[in-house]
Amino acid sequence: RDKEISSRTRIPTFYLAKNRRLAQNFSAEELNSLLIDLGDLEADIKTGRIHQQIGLEMLITQYAG
């Protein structure tokens, strides 16, 4: 499975396997929420509502706890 994803996305299988293991620490709902929050953060950064580093640090803190 990782080999097929790797060939289509050009992401090395090592990274895919590592991220798959990390993702197992979260529920599907948490991962979905994280993707939504990342999209919101990207929009906030691009529109100048928040500084990139501060926004990313806040997001990491939110999901690391």
Secondary structure as UniProt FT lines:
FT   HELIX           2..9
FT   HELIX           13..23
FT   TURN            24..25
FT   HELIX           28..46
FT   TURN            47..48
FT   HELIX           52..64
//
